[in-house]
Amino acid sequence: MAKDALVEVMQHAPDEGLIRGATDRLENVSKDFRLLLGSGQGRAPWASLQNQDDVIDGLFEIRSSLETLEKILKAHIDRSTGIEKCWQRVRNQLAKLDAFESDAEGLAGDENGNVPNRMSFDPDELPVSDEYIRWFETRQRGFVLHLSPTSISNTFHDYIANHEAAWIFTSATLAVGDDFSYFADNLGLHHAKTFHWQSPFDFASQGLLYLPTAMPEPSSRQFTRAVVDAAVPVINACEGRTFVLVTSYRALKDVASFLESEIDYPILVQGSQPRTELLNQFRLLGNAVLVGTSSFWEGVDVKGEALSCVIIDKLPFAAPDEPLLQARIQSMKQNGQNPFFEYQIPEAVINLKQGVGRLIRDVNDYGVLMLCDPRLTTKAYGKIFLKNLPNMPLTRDLNDIEQFFADLKMEEVLP
């Protein structure tokens, strides 16, 4: 934004002598503020920093720099549409900063979208809710300040009520079992009609579910190594053609590193290339192993033999230090709810179904699903996850995987 403003003013209002100093200051105070948020990349509640004097001062410097730039741009908005657009962007950032600093008080503004004592902004940019959480996200060279609702159910319910229409939500992962209440309640759909149809795929003959034995707990430092040790013979039995889906970027790096010295098949790793290119390579190679995290759990469609196995390391529970998760858990506890069974498990079940859904994409597909998390059998709630998986034969014997593919090859040979 600062760079764009500088270019526009230098081109259309070159007589403005204060613009470079204003944009340089905004860039510098933003970089300084990033350093105050700590090293590395991650997310944390704003409450962990909001009372620190240097952070308060840093945020004040950002506001002051934005206000200075806003005044300079405003003086020249009649000279070009580009300057006017930059001015509007600065105003919008100030409005968002207002909302963030005031903890969403008065966020809705008046009927014209005007925030009291400040400037207007697009009300769609920030949803209105009674309960918000402020949190921040650090990236390698930047940061984001977030103001997120702990629940959007009331907001979305009101939105639907104001738009007279039929609303249809369809997906293979809306329900936990045959129960749609988790999805419906989160969107404020209190009287929704729900229908559930079985998959057209014959999972009983097209798939095999493998749960390896003697796996350590996911919290163990040896868990990722154990996942790879258990996965290698399965990958070999599948002749590559495997997605290894993990639940963290650390596991992504470790699994990819371990596999390099363990298998002879091509290894493709999320982040090394754009997702589309990785998928195209995976299809063309025909025997590759792709290691991916969140972006490969859904929205990925690989039909045919190129993908014959999906290996998932852990049940996809959200990280316990996730700021939004912490806020929602606290809110649910205050309302007398059980956040683990009413929020964390349903969310993880739906995410697991997304990952599992990468395997069988067509009536002619077949393959092995390997789930490495021992909690599926050692914890009582593991039964909830197992009941939500496709109706595949279950085995804990590695030899059954080799037999599964041998039987398929025999069926192809027989007339």
C-alpha positions as CSV (number, residue, x, y, z in Angstrom):
1,M,0.0,0.0,0.0
2,A,2.8,2.4,0.9
3,K,4.7,1.6,-2.3
4,D,1.5,2.1,-4.4
5,A,0.8,5.4,-2.8
6,L,4.3,6.6,-3.4
7,V,4.2,5.7,-7.1
8,E,0.8,7.3,-7.6
9,V,1.7,10.6,-5.9
10,M,5.1,10.9,-7.6
11,Q,3.4,10.4,-10.9
12,H,0.3,12.6,-10.5
13,A,1.2,15.0,-7.7
14,P,5.0,15.4,-7.9
15,D,4.8,18.7,-6.1
16,E,3.9,16.9,-2.8
17,G,7.2,16.9,-0.9
18,L,6.1,14.9,2.1
19,I,5.0,11.6,0.5
20,R,8.3,9.8,0.5
21,G,8.9,10.5,4.2
22,A,5.4,9.3,5.0
23,T,5.6,6.1,3.1
24,D,9.1,5.3,4.3
25,R,7.9,5.8,7.9
26,L,4.9,3.5,7.4
27,E,7.2,0.8,6.0
28,N,9.7,1.2,8.8
29,V,7.3,1.2,11.7
30,S,5.6,-1.9,10.2
31,K,8.9,-3.7,10.1
32,D,9.8,-2.6,13.6
33,F,6.4,-3.8,14.9
34,R,7.0,-7.2,13.2
35,L,10.1,-7.6,15.3
36,L,8.2,-6.9,18.5
37,L,5.9,-10.0,17.8
38,G,8.8,-12.4,18.2
39,S,10.9,-14.5,15.9
40,G,9.7,-17.3,13.7
41,Q,6.2,-17.9,12.3
42,G,3.1,-18.8,14.3
43,R,-0.1,-17.7,15.9
44,A,-0.9,-16.5,19.4
45,P,-3.7,-14.6,21.3
46,W,-3.3,-10.9,21.3
47,A,-3.8,-11.0,25.1
48,S,-0.2,-12.4,25.4
49,L,1.2,-9.0,24.1
50,Q,-1.5,-6.4,24.5
51,N,-0.2,-5.0,27.8
52,Q,3.5,-4.7,26.8
53,D,4.5,-1.0,26.5
54,D,6.6,-1.5,23.4
55,V,3.8,-3.2,21.6
56,I,1.3,-0.5,22.6
57,D,3.8,2.1,21.4
58,G,4.4,0.2,18.2
59,L,0.7,0.0,17.3
60,F,0.4,3.7,18.0
61,E,3.2,4.4,15.6
62,I,1.4,2.4,12.9
63,R,-1.8,4.3,13.5
64,S,0.1,7.6,13.4
65,S,1.8,6.7,10.2
66,L,-1.4,5.7,8.6
67,E,-3.1,8.9,9.6
68,T,-0.3,11.0,8.2
69,L,-0.4,9.1,4.9
70,E,-4.2,9.5,4.8
71,K,-4.1,13.3,5.2
72,I,-1.4,13.6,2.4
73,L,-3.4,11.4,0.0
74,K,-6.7,13.2,0.8
75,A,-5.2,16.5,-0.4
76,H,-4.7,15.1,-3.9
77,I,-7.6,12.7,-4.5
78,D,-8.9,14.9,-7.3
79,R,-5.7,14.4,-9.3
80,S,-6.1,10.8,-10.2
81,T,-8.3,7.7,-9.5
82,G,-5.1,5.9,-8.4
83,I,-4.5,8.3,-5.6
84,E,-8.1,8.1,-4.6
85,K,-8.0,4.3,-4.4
86,C,-4.8,4.4,-2.3
87,W,-6.6,6.9,0.0
88,Q,-9.5,4.6,0.3
89,R,-7.2,1.7,1.1
90,V,-5.5,3.7,3.9
91,R,-8.9,4.6,5.3
92,N,-10.0,1.0,5.3
93,Q,-6.9,-0.1,7.2
94,L,-7.5,2.6,9.8
95,A,-11.1,1.4,10.2
96,K,-9.9,-2.2,10.7
97,L,-7.3,-1.0,13.2
98,D,-10.0,0.9,15.0
99,A,-12.1,-2.3,15.2
100,F,-9.2,-4.4,16.4
101,E,-8.1,-1.9,19.1
102,S,-11.6,-1.3,20.4
103,D,-12.3,-5.1,20.6
104,A,-15.1,-4.8,18.1
105,E,-17.1,-2.3,20.1
106,G,-19.3,-0.2,17.6
107,L,-18.0,-2.3,14.8
108,A,-21.3,-2.5,13.0
109,G,-21.6,1.3,12.7
110,D,-24.7,3.0,11.4
111,E,-27.0,1.9,8.6
112,N,-24.6,3.4,6.0
113,G,-21.7,1.4,7.3
114,N,-20.0,4.4,9.0
115,V,-18.0,3.6,12.1
116,P,-18.7,6.2,14.8
117,N,-16.0,8.9,15.1
118,R,-14.0,7.3,12.3
119,M,-14.3,6.5,8.7
120,S,-16.4,4.1,6.7
121,F,-15.4,0.6,5.6
122,D,-16.9,-2.3,3.9
123,P,-19.0,-4.1,6.5
124,D,-18.4,-7.4,4.7
125,E,-14.7,-7.1,5.5
126,L,-15.4,-7.8,9.2
127,P,-18.4,-9.8,10.3
128,V,-20.3,-8.5,13.3
129,S,-20.8,-10.7,16.3
130,D,-21.2,-10.3,20.1
131,E,-18.0,-12.3,20.9
132,Y,-14.7,-11.8,19.2
133,I,-11.1,-12.9,19.8
134,R,-8.1,-10.8,18.9
135,W,-5.1,-12.7,17.8
136,F,-2.0,-12.2,15.6
137,E,-0.2,-14.2,13.1
138,T,3.5,-13.8,12.3
139,R,5.0,-14.7,8.9
140,Q,8.6,-14.6,7.7
141,R,8.5,-10.9,6.7
142,G,5.2,-9.7,7.9
143,F,2.3,-10.0,10.3
144,V,-1.5,-10.0,10.4
145,L,-3.7,-8.8,13.2
146,H,-7.0,-10.8,13.3
147,L,-10.4,-10.0,14.9
148,S,-12.4,-13.2,14.6
149,P,-15.9,-14.1,15.9
150,T,-15.9,-17.1,18.2
151,S,-19.2,-18.1,16.5
152,I,-20.8,-17.0,13.2
153,S,-24.1,-18.8,13.9
154,N,-26.2,-15.7,14.8
155,T,-24.6,-13.6,12.0
156,F,-25.2,-16.2,9.3
157,H,-28.7,-16.9,10.6
158,D,-29.6,-13.3,10.3
159,Y,-28.1,-13.1,6.9
160,I,-30.2,-16.0,5.7
161,A,-33.3,-14.5,7.3
162,N,-32.8,-11.3,5.3
163,H,-32.5,-13.1,2.0
164,E,-35.7,-15.0,1.0
165,A,-34.5,-18.0,-1.0
166,A,-34.0,-21.7,-0.8
167,W,-30.6,-22.6,0.7
168,I,-29.0,-26.0,-0.2
169,F,-25.7,-27.2,1.3
170,T,-24.2,-30.3,-0.2
171,S,-21.0,-32.1,0.6
172,A,-19.7,-35.6,1.4
173,T,-18.4,-34.3,4.7
174,L,-21.3,-32.3,6.3
175,A,-22.4,-35.1,8.7
176,V,-20.9,-36.9,11.6
177,G,-22.5,-40.3,11.1
178,D,-26.0,-39.4,10.0
179,D,-26.1,-36.3,12.3
180,F,-25.8,-32.9,10.6
181,S,-26.2,-30.9,13.9
182,Y,-22.6,-29.8,14.1
183,F,-22.6,-28.2,10.7
184,A,-26.1,-26.8,11.1
185,D,-25.6,-25.4,14.5
186,N,-22.4,-23.6,13.5
187,L,-24.3,-21.8,10.7
188,G,-27.4,-21.1,12.8
189,L,-29.5,-23.4,10.7
190,H,-32.0,-24.4,13.4
191,H,-34.8,-25.9,11.3
192,A,-32.9,-27.4,8.4
193,K,-34.1,-30.5,6.6
194,T,-31.3,-33.0,6.2
195,F,-30.8,-36.0,3.9
196,H,-28.1,-38.5,3.8
197,W,-27.3,-40.7,0.8
198,Q,-24.7,-43.5,0.7
199,S,-21.8,-43.4,-1.6
200,P,-22.1,-45.0,-5.0
201,F,-18.7,-46.5,-4.6
202,D,-18.3,-50.2,-3.5
203,F,-15.7,-49.6,-0.7
204,A,-16.1,-53.2,0.5
205,S,-14.4,-54.5,-2.6
206,Q,-12.5,-51.4,-3.8
207,G,-10.7,-50.6,-0.6
208,L,-8.8,-52.0,2.4
209,L,-8.3,-50.2,5.7
210,Y,-5.0,-50.9,7.4
211,L,-4.2,-50.0,11.0
212,P,-0.6,-50.8,11.9
213,T,0.2,-52.3,15.3
214,A,2.6,-51.2,18.0
215,M,2.5,-47.6,17.1
216,P,3.6,-45.1,19.8
217,E,1.4,-42.3,21.0
218,P,1.2,-39.3,18.7
219,S,2.7,-37.2,21.4
220,S,5.9,-39.3,21.4
221,R,9.0,-37.8,19.8
222,Q,9.4,-41.1,18.0
223,F,6.0,-41.1,16.4
224,T,6.9,-39.6,13.0
225,R,9.8,-42.1,12.6
226,A,7.5,-44.9,13.5
227,V,5.0,-43.7,10.9
228,V,7.6,-43.8,8.2
229,D,8.8,-47.3,9.3
230,A,5.3,-48.6,9.1
231,A,4.6,-46.8,5.8
232,V,7.6,-48.0,3.8
233,P,6.5,-51.6,3.3
234,V,3.0,-50.4,2.5
235,I,4.4,-47.9,-0.1
236,N,6.5,-50.8,-1.6
237,A,3.5,-53.0,-1.8
238,C,1.6,-50.3,-3.6
239,E,4.5,-49.7,-5.9
240,G,4.6,-46.0,-4.9
241,R,1.3,-44.4,-6.0
242,T,0.8,-43.0,-2.5
243,F,-0.4,-39.8,-0.7
244,V,1.2,-39.4,2.7
245,L,-1.0,-36.8,4.5
246,V,0.3,-35.3,7.7
247,T,-1.1,-32.8,10.2
248,S,1.8,-30.4,10.6
249,Y,4.5,-28.8,8.7
250,R,7.1,-30.2,11.0
251,A,5.9,-33.7,10.2
252,L,5.9,-32.8,6.5
253,K,9.6,-32.0,6.6
254,D,10.5,-35.0,8.7
255,V,8.5,-37.6,6.7
256,A,9.9,-36.3,3.4
257,S,13.4,-36.4,4.8
258,F,13.0,-39.9,6.2
259,L,11.5,-41.3,3.1
260,E,14.3,-40.1,0.8
261,S,16.6,-42.8,2.2
262,E,14.0,-45.5,2.6
263,I,12.2,-45.8,-0.8
264,D,13.2,-45.8,-4.5
265,Y,10.1,-44.1,-5.8
266,P,9.9,-40.4,-6.7
267,I,9.0,-38.2,-3.8
268,L,7.0,-35.0,-4.2
269,V,6.8,-32.6,-1.3
270,Q,4.2,-29.8,-0.7
271,G,5.8,-26.4,-0.9
272,S,8.5,-27.4,-3.4
273,Q,6.2,-26.5,-6.3
274,P,2.7,-25.1,-6.7
275,R,0.0,-27.6,-5.9
276,T,-1.2,-27.9,-9.5
277,E,2.3,-28.7,-10.8
278,L,2.8,-31.3,-8.0
279,L,-0.4,-33.0,-8.9
280,N,0.4,-33.0,-12.6
281,Q,3.7,-34.6,-11.9
282,F,2.1,-37.2,-9.6
283,R,-0.3,-38.2,-12.3
284,L,2.4,-38.4,-15.0
285,L,5.0,-40.3,-13.0
286,G,2.5,-43.0,-12.1
287,N,4.6,-44.3,-9.2
288,A,5.3,-41.3,-7.0
289,V,4.8,-40.6,-3.3
290,L,3.4,-37.2,-2.5
291,V,3.9,-35.9,1.0
292,G,1.4,-33.1,1.9
293,T,-0.4,-31.4,4.7
294,S,-3.6,-29.3,4.9
295,S,-4.0,-28.2,1.3
296,F,-3.9,-31.8,0.1
297,W,-6.5,-33.1,2.5
298,E,-9.3,-31.7,0.4
299,G,-10.1,-30.4,-3.1
300,V,-7.6,-32.8,-4.7
301,D,-8.9,-35.3,-7.3
302,V,-6.5,-38.0,-8.7
303,K,-8.4,-40.8,-10.4
304,G,-7.0,-44.2,-11.5
305,E,-4.0,-46.2,-10.5
306,A,-1.7,-43.3,-10.0
307,L,-3.2,-42.9,-6.5
308,S,-3.6,-46.4,-4.9
309,C,-2.8,-45.6,-1.3
310,V,-3.5,-42.9,1.3
311,I,-1.5,-42.8,4.5
312,I,-2.6,-40.5,7.3
313,D,-0.3,-40.0,10.3
314,K,-2.7,-38.6,13.0
315,L,-6.3,-37.8,13.7
316,P,-6.6,-34.2,12.5
317,F,-7.4,-32.5,15.8
318,A,-6.6,-28.8,15.7
319,A,-3.4,-27.7,17.5
320,P,-4.2,-27.0,21.2
321,D,-2.4,-23.7,21.1
322,E,-4.6,-22.4,18.2
323,P,-6.0,-19.1,19.4
324,L,-9.5,-19.5,17.9
325,L,-9.7,-23.1,19.3
326,Q,-8.8,-21.8,22.7
327,A,-11.4,-19.1,22.5
328,R,-14.2,-21.4,21.3
329,I,-13.4,-24.0,24.0
330,Q,-13.5,-21.3,26.7
331,S,-16.8,-20.0,25.3
332,M,-18.4,-23.5,25.2
333,K,-17.3,-24.3,28.7
334,Q,-18.9,-21.0,29.9
335,N,-22.1,-22.1,28.3
336,G,-22.1,-25.5,30.0
337,Q,-21.1,-27.4,26.8
338,N,-18.5,-30.2,26.3
339,P,-16.1,-28.7,23.8
340,F,-14.2,-32.0,23.2
341,F,-17.2,-34.0,22.2
342,E,-19.3,-31.2,20.8
343,Y,-16.6,-29.3,18.8
344,Q,-13.2,-30.9,18.7
345,I,-14.2,-34.4,17.8
346,P,-16.8,-33.4,15.1
347,E,-14.3,-31.1,13.5
348,A,-11.7,-33.8,13.5
349,V,-14.1,-36.4,12.1
350,I,-15.1,-34.1,9.2
351,N,-11.4,-33.3,8.5
352,L,-10.5,-37.0,8.5
353,K,-13.3,-37.7,6.1
354,Q,-11.9,-35.1,3.8
355,G,-8.5,-36.7,3.8
356,V,-9.8,-40.3,3.4
357,G,-11.9,-39.0,0.5
358,R,-8.8,-38.6,-1.6
359,L,-8.5,-42.4,-2.1
360,I,-11.5,-43.6,-4.0
361,R,-12.6,-41.0,-6.6
362,D,-14.3,-43.2,-9.2
363,V,-16.3,-46.4,-9.5
364,N,-13.2,-48.1,-10.9
365,D,-10.8,-46.8,-8.3
366,Y,-9.3,-49.0,-5.7
367,G,-6.7,-48.7,-2.9
368,V,-5.4,-49.0,0.6
369,L,-6.2,-46.5,3.4
370,M,-3.6,-46.6,6.2
371,L,-4.3,-44.7,9.5
372,C,-1.3,-44.6,11.9
373,D,-2.9,-43.1,14.9
374,P,-3.2,-45.7,17.7
375,R,-6.0,-43.7,19.4
376,L,-8.4,-45.2,16.9
377,T,-8.3,-48.4,19.0
378,T,-6.9,-47.3,22.3
379,K,-9.3,-44.5,23.1
380,A,-13.1,-44.8,23.5
381,Y,-13.7,-41.9,21.1
382,G,-11.7,-43.8,18.4
383,K,-14.9,-45.7,17.6
384,I,-16.6,-42.4,16.5
385,F,-13.9,-42.0,13.9
386,L,-14.0,-45.6,12.7
387,K,-17.8,-45.4,12.3
388,N,-17.4,-42.4,10.0
389,L,-15.0,-44.2,7.7
390,P,-16.2,-45.9,4.5
391,N,-17.3,-49.5,4.9
392,M,-13.9,-51.1,4.1
393,P,-12.5,-54.4,5.3
394,L,-10.1,-53.8,8.2
395,T,-6.8,-55.5,8.7
396,R,-3.8,-55.2,10.9
397,D,-1.8,-57.7,8.9
398,L,0.7,-56.2,6.4
399,N,0.5,-59.4,4.3
400,D,-3.2,-58.6,3.5
401,I,-2.1,-55.5,1.6
402,E,0.1,-57.5,-0.7
403,Q,-2.7,-60.0,-1.2
404,F,-5.2,-57.2,-1.9
405,F,-3.2,-56.0,-4.9
406,A,-2.4,-59.5,-6.0
407,D,-6.1,-60.3,-6.1
408,L,-6.7,-57.2,-8.2
409,K,-4.1,-58.1,-10.7
410,M,-5.6,-61.6,-10.9
411,E,-9.0,-60.1,-11.7
412,E,-7.4,-58.1,-14.5
413,V,-5.8,-61.2,-16.0
414,L,-9.0,-63.4,-15.8
415,P,-11.4,-63.0,-18.7
